[in-house]
């Protein structure tokens, strides 16, 4: 179930800092976190997407990997429902980013919505073709077949028996071609208790039980009724003698008001994690943007930060008691004993308007956190589809637990915002632009405080307001000269020398020093990984600086246009001109000549482009955007294919960054697309060293 979307304008970027409020005389609500009551291992199940991935690199892989993704639901192989989102084509990126499971919406092989009903034999022929493609795919064990989508509304409305018989037929056909197949169902459009009971009983009696049970939560009733739905389904399994199935709510979020809104989305995240089920954000807008968590392909909306916080929870989840099970204020929390750290995520004011007050009560605080604990409260606001400036500090203070309990009084919280609390042993206040090592993601079980190579390094997620150079200040300590390896967005960047901070006979943590590296960052989210062998890392500071960036205009007479490629005017382009009609045939190319660098090596190629193409597919919902691609060749060598996120208009120019290897002196960079499709309109390119 999806809809079209109207695009909004850029919001002003504002960073807000608050202070700890005095305890209100009578708190409006109370959210209780019990660190002493473990509820099991983290599942991260709510981090799923329906058509959240469009093509390779759409969205930027960094945007996906930072969220610890679990499940994505995508189009049938070579399906006609939408121009992008093919399950098999996005699988390599999803798996590289750590994704667990890819559900295939098999009926999306059809072009229309509702799906054209050409009879079960027509569908079975298509099933045969799809399954054979999946069986031949290297990621076949990661796929889950979803043979029917919302059958209670499409093809089988009012005809449950017809659906049951066809489900059995298709299930058996899939298994005959792929004996190890995992199959999901029934995929009703909403929770339908009686029909679900009938379905499960039929599936049991006919040996066609789904490996994953699926339905959708798209209505207001989710907020007050989720636990009733979940408990009822588990009771159905128990009554029928069926072993508990994994559950995936593969479409969640209402038609409007939920996607991208942190204060509403936190309700889904909290409830799905507490129930240990998976969920996929509903597809109401455009493909390839993680369902409104990502804008402009590599920039975060407010909602993205909520899921980033969720992915950074470690240890085990603990009991959280909201003011009421079906109320607006909800939360989840986790305790990592090894890291000496607890985290709480909360929010919600449905409808998401106005402000509210609450007392956050944290009890069961383990003695390992010390006699004084430090609590930092962060917030993130709703920015719609505009880039978010990122989290802001609401308050930060030290607390002395009494009976293992502290109370953090908070007032004036925003209903549309989400909040993140990090509780650690006593520490210094956090600077506004600082990325603390103990808050960063680390593969090992780090103890509280600085991170060393023994902890497996640390990955800092930083946001850059624009493409350009930034000073990365690394604060560290080391008893002898060491080397730190910096990695950016999954690739090696540079090695940094760390001089000794004090004699080897003294403890390294007693003295600190800072080294600065100038790094080119792309606008939006970047992952900076620090591996410092034999050294301790305290924090990173990131600040904008200047550096050499060389620009080349596409319309320059120094370039070579091949075939139909030509210069055209657009006042929104740099210099008022761009080059279009690149592609749709091998001869139609744009070649930048004399791209000159002083030394050979890897460079950042920043491409400014526009792409407003809409493609075919179902015509009564969604904007069927096309992510055009270009094959980019340096000095006539092998081309690399790069997809360009749709800019939602031909006068909306955006940038994307591609790594290229250049020779010393003059180089050529050629854009083409030998398929029937075009490359995007090219405005200009810029060349910059990765490290200034």
C-alpha positions as CSV (number, residue, x, y, z in Angstrom):
1,X,0.0,0.0,0.0
2,X,1.6,3.2,-1.1
3,X,0.9,6.8,-2.2
4,X,2.3,9.7,-4.1
5,X,4.3,12.4,-2.3
6,X,4.6,16.2,-2.6
7,X,8.1,17.4,-2.2
8,X,9.0,20.1,0.4
9,X,11.6,22.9,0.5
10,X,14.8,22.9,2.5
11,X,14.6,23.7,6.2
12,X,17.0,26.0,7.9
13,X,19.6,24.2,9.9
14,X,19.4,25.0,13.6
15,X,21.5,23.4,16.4
16,X,19.7,23.5,19.8
17,X,21.3,23.0,23.1
18,X,19.3,22.7,26.3
19,X,19.9,22.4,30.1
20,X,18.7,20.1,32.8
21,X,15.3,21.2,34.0
22,X,14.4,21.2,37.6
23,X,12.1,18.4,38.6
24,X,8.5,19.4,37.9
25,X,6.2,19.5,40.9
26,X,4.0,16.8,39.3
27,X,5.5,14.9,36.3
28,X,3.1,14.5,33.4
29,X,4.3,11.0,32.8
30,X,7.0,8.5,34.0
31,X,9.0,6.2,31.8
32,X,10.7,3.5,33.9
33,X,13.8,1.6,32.7
34,X,15.0,-1.4,34.8
35,X,18.6,-2.2,34.0
36,X,18.4,-5.2,36.3
37,X,15.7,-7.0,34.2
38,X,17.1,-8.4,31.0
39,X,14.7,-9.2,28.2
40,X,17.1,-10.9,25.8
41,X,19.5,-10.3,23.0
42,X,19.0,-7.4,20.7
43,X,17.2,-8.2,17.4
44,X,17.4,-4.8,15.7
45,X,14.3,-6.2,13.8
46,X,12.6,-2.9,13.2
47,X,15.3,-1.8,10.8
48,X,13.7,-3.0,7.6
49,X,12.5,-1.5,4.4
50,X,10.0,-2.1,1.6
51,X,11.6,-0.7,-1.6
52,X,14.0,1.1,0.7
53,X,16.8,0.1,-1.8
54,X,16.6,1.3,-5.4
55,X,19.7,0.3,-7.2
56,X,23.4,-0.4,-6.5
57,X,24.5,2.6,-4.4
58,X,21.0,4.0,-4.1
59,X,21.0,4.9,-1.3
60,X,24.6,5.4,-0.5
61,X,25.9,2.3,1.2
62,X,27.2,4.2,4.1
63,X,23.6,5.4,4.9
64,X,22.5,1.8,5.0
65,X,25.5,0.2,6.8
66,X,25.3,2.6,9.8
67,X,21.8,1.4,10.7
68,X,22.6,-2.3,11.2
69,X,19.9,-3.3,8.7
70,X,18.2,-6.7,9.0
71,X,15.4,-7.2,6.5
72,X,14.4,-5.6,3.2
73,X,11.4,-6.4,1.0
74,X,12.0,-5.7,-2.7
75,X,10.6,-6.2,-6.2
76,X,10.4,-9.6,-7.9
77,X,13.4,-10.3,-10.3
78,X,12.8,-8.2,-13.4
79,X,9.4,-7.2,-12.2
80,X,7.4,-4.4,-13.8
81,X,5.7,-2.9,-10.8
82,X,8.4,-0.2,-10.4
83,X,11.5,0.9,-12.4
84,X,13.9,0.0,-9.6
85,X,14.1,-2.0,-6.4
86,X,14.9,-5.4,-8.0
87,X,15.7,-7.9,-5.1
88,X,18.5,-9.6,-6.9
89,X,20.1,-6.3,-8.1
90,X,20.2,-4.7,-4.6
91,X,21.2,-7.9,-2.8
92,X,25.0,-7.5,-3.1
93,X,24.9,-4.0,-1.5
94,X,22.5,-5.1,1.2
95,X,24.6,-8.1,2.2
96,X,27.8,-6.0,2.2
97,X,26.1,-3.6,4.6
98,X,25.4,-6.5,7.0
99,X,21.7,-7.2,5.9
100,X,20.3,-10.5,7.0
101,X,17.2,-11.3,4.9
102,X,15.7,-10.1,1.6
103,X,12.0,-10.7,1.0
104,X,10.8,-10.9,-2.6
105,X,7.4,-9.5,-3.4
106,X,6.7,-12.0,-6.1
107,X,3.4,-10.4,-7.4
108,X,5.4,-7.2,-8.1
109,X,6.3,-9.0,-11.3
110,X,3.1,-7.5,-12.6
111,X,2.9,-3.9,-13.8
112,X,-0.4,-2.6,-12.5
113,X,-1.7,-1.9,-9.0
114,X,-3.9,-3.6,-8.0
115,X,-2.1,-6.5,-9.8
116,X,-3.8,-7.5,-13.1
117,X,-5.5,-10.9,-12.5
118,X,-4.7,-13.1,-15.5
119,X,-5.4,-16.3,-13.8
120,X,-3.4,-18.7,-11.6
121,X,-1.7,-20.4,-14.6
122,X,-0.3,-17.1,-15.8
123,X,1.0,-16.5,-12.4
124,X,2.5,-19.9,-12.0
125,X,4.5,-19.5,-15.2
126,X,5.9,-16.3,-13.8
127,X,6.7,-18.0,-10.5
128,X,8.7,-20.6,-12.4
129,X,10.8,-17.9,-14.1
130,X,11.4,-16.0,-10.9
131,X,12.3,-19.0,-8.8
132,X,14.9,-20.2,-11.3
133,X,16.5,-16.8,-11.2
134,X,16.7,-16.9,-7.4
135,X,18.1,-20.5,-7.4
136,X,20.9,-19.3,-9.7
137,X,21.7,-16.3,-7.6
138,X,24.8,-16.3,-5.3
139,X,22.7,-14.9,-2.4
140,X,19.9,-17.5,-2.7
141,X,20.0,-18.5,0.9
142,X,19.3,-14.9,2.0
143,X,16.0,-14.7,0.1
144,X,12.4,-15.3,1.4
145,X,9.6,-15.7,-1.1
146,X,6.5,-13.7,-0.5
147,X,4.1,-15.3,-3.0
148,X,1.1,-13.0,-2.3
149,X,0.8,-9.4,-1.2
150,X,-2.3,-8.3,0.6
151,X,-4.4,-11.2,-0.8
152,X,-7.4,-10.1,1.3
153,X,-7.7,-7.0,-1.0
154,X,-6.0,-8.1,-4.3
155,X,-7.4,-11.1,-6.3
156,X,-9.1,-12.7,-3.2
157,X,-11.2,-10.0,-1.5
158,X,-14.1,-11.9,0.1
159,X,-12.7,-15.2,-1.2
160,X,-10.5,-16.7,1.5
161,X,-11.0,-20.2,0.3
162,X,-9.8,-19.2,-3.2
163,X,-6.7,-17.7,-1.6
164,X,-5.9,-20.7,0.5
165,X,-6.1,-23.1,-2.5
166,X,-3.9,-20.8,-4.6
167,X,-1.4,-20.3,-1.8
168,X,-1.1,-24.0,-1.5
169,X,-0.5,-24.4,-5.2
170,X,2.1,-21.7,-5.4
171,X,3.8,-22.8,-2.2
172,X,4.2,-26.3,-3.6
173,X,5.4,-25.0,-7.0
174,X,8.1,-22.9,-5.3
175,X,9.3,-25.8,-3.2
176,X,9.4,-28.1,-6.2
177,X,11.9,-25.8,-7.9
178,X,13.7,-24.7,-4.7
179,X,13.5,-27.4,-2.0
180,X,15.3,-25.2,0.5
181,X,13.1,-22.2,-0.1
182,X,11.8,-20.1,2.8
183,X,8.3,-18.9,2.1
184,X,6.3,-16.1,3.9
185,X,2.6,-15.6,4.3
186,X,-0.2,-14.8,4.4
187,X,0.8,-11.1,4.1
188,X,-2.6,-9.7,4.9
189,X,-3.0,-5.9,4.6
190,X,-3.9,-5.7,8.3
191,X,-4.1,-8.0,11.4
192,X,-7.1,-10.3,10.7
193,X,-7.4,-12.7,13.6
194,X,-10.1,-15.1,12.3
195,X,-8.7,-15.2,8.8
196,X,-5.2,-15.7,10.2
197,X,-6.4,-18.6,12.3
198,X,-8.1,-20.2,9.3
199,X,-4.9,-19.7,7.2
200,X,-2.6,-21.3,9.8
201,X,-4.9,-24.2,10.3
202,X,-5.1,-24.8,6.6
203,X,-1.4,-24.4,6.2
204,X,-0.8,-26.9,9.0
205,X,-3.2,-29.5,7.6
206,X,-1.8,-29.2,4.1
207,X,1.9,-29.1,5.1
208,X,2.4,-25.6,3.6
209,X,3.2,-23.7,6.8
210,X,5.0,-20.4,6.2
211,X,8.6,-20.2,7.3
212,X,7.9,-16.6,8.2
213,X,4.5,-15.2,9.2
214,X,3.8,-11.8,7.7
215,X,1.1,-9.1,7.9
216,X,1.0,-5.3,7.7
217,X,0.5,-2.7,10.4
218,X,-0.6,0.4,8.5
219,X,-3.5,1.8,10.7
220,X,-4.1,3.8,13.8
221,X,-4.9,0.6,15.6
222,X,-1.2,-0.3,15.8
223,X,-0.5,2.3,18.5
224,X,-3.0,0.9,20.9
225,X,-3.4,-2.6,19.6
226,X,0.1,-4.0,18.7
227,X,0.5,-6.1,21.8
228,X,-3.0,-7.5,21.4
229,X,-2.2,-8.5,17.8
230,X,1.1,-10.1,18.8
231,X,-0.3,-12.0,21.7
232,X,-3.4,-13.2,19.7
233,X,-1.2,-14.6,16.9
234,X,1.1,-16.4,19.3
235,X,-2.1,-17.9,21.0
236,X,-3.2,-19.1,17.5
237,X,0.0,-20.9,17.0
238,X,-0.1,-22.5,20.4
239,X,-3.7,-23.6,20.0
240,X,-3.0,-25.2,16.7
241,X,0.2,-26.9,17.9
242,X,2.4,-24.9,15.6
243,X,5.9,-24.1,16.6
244,X,6.5,-20.3,16.9
245,X,7.2,-18.7,13.5
246,X,9.5,-15.7,13.0
247,X,7.3,-12.7,12.4
248,X,7.9,-9.9,9.9
249,X,5.6,-6.9,9.7
250,X,6.8,-6.2,6.2
251,X,4.9,-3.0,5.8
252,X,4.5,-0.6,8.8
253,X,3.7,3.0,9.2
254,X,0.6,5.0,8.2
255,X,-0.3,6.6,4.9
256,X,0.9,9.9,6.3
257,X,2.5,11.2,9.5
258,X,4.8,8.4,10.4
259,X,7.6,8.1,7.8
260,X,10.6,10.2,8.7
261,X,9.0,11.4,12.0
262,X,11.2,10.3,14.9
263,X,8.6,10.7,17.6
264,X,6.2,8.4,15.8
265,X,8.7,5.9,14.5
266,X,10.1,5.3,17.9
267,X,6.8,3.6,18.8
268,X,7.3,1.0,16.1
269,X,10.9,0.5,17.0
270,X,10.2,0.0,20.7
271,X,7.3,-2.3,20.2
272,X,8.9,-4.5,17.5
273,X,12.1,-4.8,19.5
274,X,10.3,-5.6,22.7
275,X,8.4,-8.3,20.9
276,X,11.5,-9.5,19.0
277,X,9.9,-9.3,15.6
278,X,11.1,-7.8,12.3
279,X,9.5,-4.9,10.5
280,X,9.8,-3.0,7.2
281,X,8.9,0.6,6.8
282,X,6.0,1.0,4.3
283,X,6.6,2.3,0.8
284,X,4.5,5.4,0.6
285,X,6.9,7.7,-1.4
286,X,9.9,6.9,-3.6
287,X,12.1,3.8,-3.8
288,X,15.8,4.0,-2.8
289,X,15.5,6.4,0.1
290,X,15.1,4.0,3.0
291,X,11.5,5.1,3.2
292,X,12.2,8.7,3.9
293,X,15.1,8.1,6.2
294,X,17.5,9.3,3.5
295,X,17.3,12.4,1.3
296,X,19.6,13.3,-1.7
297,X,21.0,9.8,-1.5
298,X,23.5,10.3,1.3
299,X,22.0,12.8,3.7
300,X,20.0,11.9,6.8
301,X,16.5,13.1,7.7
302,X,15.6,13.2,11.4
303,X,14.2,9.7,11.2
304,X,17.5,8.3,10.1
305,X,19.2,9.3,13.4
306,X,16.6,7.3,15.4
307,X,17.5,4.1,13.5
308,X,21.2,4.9,13.9
309,X,20.8,5.2,17.6
310,X,18.9,1.9,17.5
311,X,21.7,0.2,15.7
312,X,24.2,1.4,18.3
313,X,22.5,-0.4,21.2
314,X,24.6,-3.2,22.5
315,X,24.3,-5.8,25.1
316,X,20.9,-7.1,26.1
317,X,17.6,-5.2,26.0
318,X,16.0,-4.5,29.4
319,X,12.5,-4.0,30.7
320,X,10.9,-0.6,29.9
321,X,7.6,0.3,31.4
322,X,5.8,3.2,29.6
323,X,3.0,5.2,31.3
324,X,0.6,2.9,29.5
325,X,1.1,0.0,27.1
326,X,-0.9,1.6,24.3
327,X,0.0,5.2,25.2
328,X,1.9,7.7,23.2
329,X,5.2,7.7,25.1
330,X,7.2,4.5,24.4
331,X,10.8,3.5,24.7
332,X,13.4,0.7,24.6
333,X,16.7,0.3,26.4
334,X,19.8,-1.9,26.5
335,X,22.6,-2.5,29.0
336,X,26.1,-3.5,28.0
337,X,27.9,-4.7,31.1
338,X,31.2,-5.0,29.3
339,X,31.1,-1.5,28.0
340,X,29.8,-0.2,31.3
341,X,27.1,1.6,29.4
342,X,23.3,1.8,29.2
343,X,21.3,3.4,26.4
344,X,17.7,4.4,26.3
345,X,15.7,5.5,23.3
346,X,12.2,7.1,23.8
347,X,9.7,9.5,22.5
348,X,6.2,9.7,21.1
349,X,3.2,11.9,21.3
350,X,0.6,10.6,18.9
351,X,-0.5,12.8,17.1
352,X,3.0,14.2,16.9
353,X,2.3,17.8,17.9
354,X,3.0,19.9,20.9
355,X,5.3,19.2,23.8
356,X,5.2,17.0,26.9
357,X,7.1,16.4,30.2
358,X,8.3,13.2,31.7
359,X,10.4,11.8,34.4
360,X,12.9,9.2,33.1
361,X,13.5,6.7,35.9
362,X,16.4,4.4,35.5
363,X,16.7,1.7,38.2
364,X,18.8,-1.4,38.7
365,X,22.0,0.5,37.9
366,X,24.9,-2.0,38.3
367,X,27.6,-1.1,40.7
368,X,30.2,-1.4,37.8
369,X,29.0,2.0,36.6
370,X,30.4,3.5,39.8
371,X,29.0,5.6,42.6
372,X,28.4,8.5,40.3
373,X,27.0,8.1,36.8
374,X,26.9,10.4,33.9
375,X,23.8,10.9,31.7
376,X,23.8,12.7,28.4
377,X,20.4,13.2,26.8
378,X,20.2,13.9,23.0
379,X,17.3,14.8,20.8
380,X,16.6,14.7,17.1
381,X,13.8,16.6,15.4
382,X,11.5,15.9,12.5
383,X,12.9,17.5,9.3
384,X,10.5,15.9,6.8
385,X,12.5,15.1,3.6
386,X,15.1,17.8,4.3
387,X,18.6,17.1,5.6
388,X,18.8,16.9,9.4
389,X,21.6,18.9,11.1
390,X,21.8,15.8,13.4
391,X,21.3,15.3,17.1
392,X,21.5,18.1,19.6
393,X,22.3,17.9,23.3
394,X,19.2,18.3,25.5
395,X,21.0,18.0,28.8
396,X,24.0,16.4,30.5
397,X,24.7,15.9,34.2
398,X,26.1,13.6,36.8
399,X,23.9,11.7,39.2
400,X,24.4,9.8,42.4
401,X,22.2,6.6,42.3
402,X,20.2,6.0,45.4
403,X,19.3,2.4,45.8
404,X,20.6,1.8,42.2
405,X,18.2,4.4,40.8
406,X,18.3,7.8,39.3
407,X,15.5,10.1,38.0
408,X,16.1,12.5,35.0
409,X,13.3,15.1,34.9
410,X,12.7,16.4,31.4
411,X,10.2,19.1,30.3
412,X,9.3,20.6,27.0
413,X,10.0,17.5,24.9
414,X,8.7,17.6,21.4
415,X,6.1,15.2,20.3
416,X,7.6,14.7,16.8
417,X,11.1,14.2,18.2
418,X,13.0,11.2,19.5
419,X,15.4,11.1,22.4
420,X,18.5,9.1,23.3
421,X,20.1,8.8,26.7
422,X,23.6,7.4,27.3
423,X,24.5,6.5,30.8
424,X,28.1,5.8,31.7
425,X,30.4,6.2,34.7
426,X,31.3,9.8,35.6
427,X,33.0,11.7,32.7
428,X,33.6,15.2,31.4
429,X,30.9,17.0,29.5
430,X,30.7,16.4,25.8
431,X,31.7,19.2,23.5
432,X,29.2,20.1,20.7
433,X,31.3,19.1,17.7
434,X,33.0,16.2,19.5
435,X,32.6,12.5,18.7
436,X,33.4,10.5,21.8
437,X,35.1,7.1,21.4
438,X,33.1,5.4,24.1
439,X,29.9,6.4,22.2
440,X,31.2,5.2,18.9
441,X,30.4,1.8,17.4
442,X,33.1,-0.8,18.1
443,X,33.2,-4.4,17.0
444,X,34.7,-5.5,20.3
445,X,33.3,-5.3,23.8
446,X,35.1,-2.1,24.9
447,X,35.2,-1.0,28.5
448,X,34.0,2.5,29.4
449,X,36.4,5.2,28.3
450,X,39.0,5.5,25.5
451,X,39.2,2.9,22.8
452,X,42.3,1.0,21.8
453,X,43.1,-1.5,19.0
454,X,42.4,-4.3,21.5
455,X,38.8,-3.2,21.3
456,X,38.8,-3.6,17.5
457,X,38.9,0.1,16.8
458,X,36.0,2.5,16.7
459,X,33.7,3.8,13.9
460,X,32.5,7.3,14.2
461,X,29.4,8.4,12.2
462,X,29.9,12.1,11.3
463,X,27.8,14.4,9.3
464,X,29.2,17.0,6.8
465,X,26.9,19.9,5.7
466,X,28.6,20.0,2.3
467,X,31.2,18.3,0.1
468,X,34.6,19.6,1.0
469,X,37.6,19.4,3.3
470,X,37.4,18.9,7.1
471,X,40.0,18.9,9.8
472,X,39.7,15.6,11.8
473,X,41.4,16.1,15.2
474,X,42.2,12.8,16.8
475,X,42.8,12.9,20.6
476,X,44.9,10.0,21.8
477,X,47.5,8.8,24.2
478,X,50.4,6.4,23.6
479,X,53.5,5.5,25.6
480,X,55.5,5.1,22.4
481,X,55.2,6.3,18.9
482,X,52.3,4.5,17.1
483,X,50.4,4.5,13.9
484,X,46.7,4.9,13.4
485,X,44.9,3.7,10.3
486,X,42.0,5.9,9.2
487,X,39.3,4.3,7.1
488,X,36.5,6.2,5.4
489,X,33.2,4.6,4.4
490,X,34.7,1.2,4.4
491,X,37.9,1.9,2.5
492,X,41.4,2.6,3.7
493,X,42.1,6.4,3.8
494,X,45.5,7.0,5.3
495,X,47.9,6.1,8.1
496,X,48.6,8.8,10.7
497,X,51.7,8.9,12.9
498,X,51.0,9.3,16.6
499,X,54.0,10.5,18.5
500,X,54.5,9.3,22.1
501,X,52.6,11.4,24.6
502,X,54.7,10.5,27.6
503,X,57.6,8.2,28.7
504,X,56.9,4.5,28.5
505,X,57.3,4.1,32.2
506,X,54.1,6.1,32.9
507,X,50.5,5.0,32.2
508,X,49.5,6.2,28.7
509,X,46.1,7.4,29.8
510,X,47.7,10.1,32.0
511,X,48.6,12.3,29.1
512,X,46.9,13.2,25.8
513,X,47.8,14.7,22.5
514,X,46.0,15.6,19.3
515,X,46.9,15.0,15.6
516,X,45.0,16.6,12.8
517,X,44.3,15.1,9.3
518,X,42.6,17.1,6.6
519,X,40.0,14.8,5.0
520,X,37.6,15.3,2.0
521,X,34.1,14.3,3.2
522,X,31.0,14.0,1.1
523,X,27.9,16.0,2.1
524,X,25.9,14.0,4.5
525,X,26.8,10.9,6.5
526,X,30.4,9.6,6.6
527,X,31.8,6.7,8.6
528,X,35.3,7.3,10.0
529,X,37.0,4.3,11.4
530,X,40.1,4.6,13.6
531,X,42.4,1.6,14.3
532,X,45.1,2.7,16.6
533,X,47.5,-0.1,17.5
534,X,48.9,0.3,20.9
535,X,47.3,3.7,21.5
536,X,44.1,4.9,23.2
537,X,41.6,7.0,21.3
538,X,39.5,9.5,23.3
539,X,37.6,11.4,20.7
540,X,37.4,13.1,17.2
541,X,36.7,16.7,16.6
542,X,35.5,17.5,13.0
543,X,35.5,21.1,11.6
544,X,35.3,22.6,8.2
545,X,38.5,23.8,6.5
546,X,39.7,24.8,3.1
547,X,41.6,22.7,0.4
548,X,42.3,22.5,-3.3
549,X,39.3,21.4,-5.3
550,X,39.5,21.8,-9.1
551,X,36.3,22.3,-11.1
552,X,35.7,21.4,-14.8
553,X,32.5,22.6,-16.5
554,X,30.7,20.0,-18.7
555,X,29.9,22.6,-21.4
556,X,33.6,23.7,-21.8
557,X,34.9,23.8,-25.3
558,X,37.9,21.9,-24.1
559,X,35.7,18.8,-23.7
560,X,34.7,16.3,-26.4
561,X,31.0,15.5,-27.1
562,X,30.3,12.3,-28.9
563,X,27.2,11.4,-31.0
564,X,24.0,13.0,-29.8
565,X,25.4,14.5,-26.6
566,X,25.0,18.3,-26.6
567,X,25.2,21.4,-24.5
568,X,21.9,22.9,-23.3
569,X,20.8,25.8,-21.1
570,X,19.4,25.7,-17.6
571,X,19.6,28.7,-15.3
572,X,19.9,26.3,-12.3
573,X,23.2,24.8,-13.6
574,X,26.6,26.1,-12.9
575,X,27.3,28.7,-15.6
576,X,23.8,28.3,-16.8
577,X,24.6,25.3,-19.0
578,X,24.9,21.5,-18.9
579,X,25.5,18.5,-21.2
580,X,22.6,16.2,-21.9
581,X,21.6,13.3,-24.1
582,X,24.6,11.3,-22.9
583,X,23.9,7.6,-23.3
584,X,21.1,5.7,-25.1
585,X,23.8,4.3,-27.3
586,X,27.6,3.8,-27.0
587,X,28.4,6.7,-29.3
588,X,26.7,9.4,-27.2
589,X,29.4,10.4,-24.7
590,X,30.9,13.3,-22.7
591,X,34.6,13.4,-22.3
592,X,36.3,15.8,-20.0
593,X,39.8,16.5,-21.3
594,X,42.9,17.8,-19.5
595,X,41.8,16.8,-16.0
596,X,45.2,17.5,-14.5
597,X,46.7,16.4,-11.1
598,X,50.2,16.7,-9.8
599,X,50.6,13.1,-8.7
600,X,49.2,9.7,-9.5
601,X,46.7,8.2,-7.1
602,X,43.1,8.0,-5.9
603,X,41.0,11.1,-6.1
604,X,37.4,12.1,-5.3
605,X,35.3,12.9,-8.4
606,X,32.4,15.1,-7.4
607,X,29.7,15.0,-10.1
608,X,27.0,17.7,-10.2
609,X,24.0,16.4,-12.1
610,X,20.3,16.5,-12.5
611,X,17.9,13.5,-13.1
612,X,14.2,14.0,-13.1
613,X,13.1,11.0,-15.2
614,X,10.0,9.1,-14.2
615,X,9.5,5.6,-15.6
616,X,6.7,3.2,-16.2
617,X,5.0,1.0,-13.6
618,X,1.9,1.1,-11.6
619,X,0.3,4.5,-12.4
620,X,-1.9,5.3,-9.4
621,X,0.6,5.5,-6.5
622,X,4.2,6.4,-5.8
623,X,6.5,8.5,-8.0
624,X,8.2,5.9,-10.3
625,X,11.5,7.6,-10.3
626,X,14.4,6.3,-12.4
627,X,17.9,6.2,-11.1
628,X,19.9,6.8,-14.2
629,X,23.4,5.4,-14.4
630,X,26.6,6.4,-16.2
631,X,29.6,4.2,-17.1
632,X,32.7,6.3,-16.1
633,X,36.0,5.6,-17.8
634,X,39.4,7.2,-17.0
635,X,41.9,7.5,-19.8
636,X,40.0,5.0,-21.9
637,X,40.3,2.2,-19.3
638,X,37.7,-0.1,-17.9
639,X,34.5,1.7,-17.0
640,X,32.9,1.7,-13.6
641,X,29.1,2.0,-13.4
642,X,27.6,4.5,-11.0
643,X,23.9,5.1,-10.3
644,X,22.7,8.6,-9.8
645,X,19.8,9.1,-7.4
646,X,16.8,10.8,-8.9
647,X,16.9,14.6,-8.1
648,X,13.1,14.9,-8.5
649,X,13.3,17.5,-11.2
650,X,15.5,18.6,-14.1
651,X,16.4,21.8,-12.5
652,X,17.4,20.2,-9.1
653,X,21.2,19.8,-9.3
654,X,22.8,17.5,-6.7
655,X,26.2,16.0,-6.2
656,X,27.5,12.5,-5.9
657,X,31.1,11.4,-5.1
658,X,32.9,8.7,-7.1
659,X,36.5,7.4,-6.4
660,X,38.7,7.4,-9.5
661,X,42.4,6.6,-10.0
662,X,44.2,9.3,-12.0
663,X,47.7,9.5,-13.6
664,X,50.1,12.4,-12.9
665,X,49.5,15.1,-15.5
666,X,46.5,15.3,-17.9
667,X,43.7,12.8,-17.8
668,X,40.4,12.2,-19.6
669,X,37.2,11.2,-17.8
670,X,34.4,9.9,-20.1
671,X,30.7,9.5,-19.2
672,X,28.5,7.2,-21.3
673,X,25.7,4.7,-21.2
674,X,25.5,2.2,-24.0
675,X,22.1,0.8,-23.0
676,X,18.8,2.2,-24.2
677,X,18.8,4.5,-21.2
678,X,20.4,7.9,-20.7
679,X,23.0,9.0,-18.2
680,X,21.9,12.0,-16.1
681,X,22.4,15.6,-17.2
682,X,26.0,16.5,-16.3
683,X,26.7,20.0,-15.0
684,X,30.3,19.8,-13.9
685,X,32.9,17.7,-12.1
686,X,35.3,18.6,-9.3
687,X,38.5,16.8,-8.4
688,X,39.9,16.6,-4.9
689,X,42.5,14.5,-3.0
690,X,41.0,12.2,-0.3
691,X,43.5,13.6,2.2
692,X,44.5,17.2,1.9
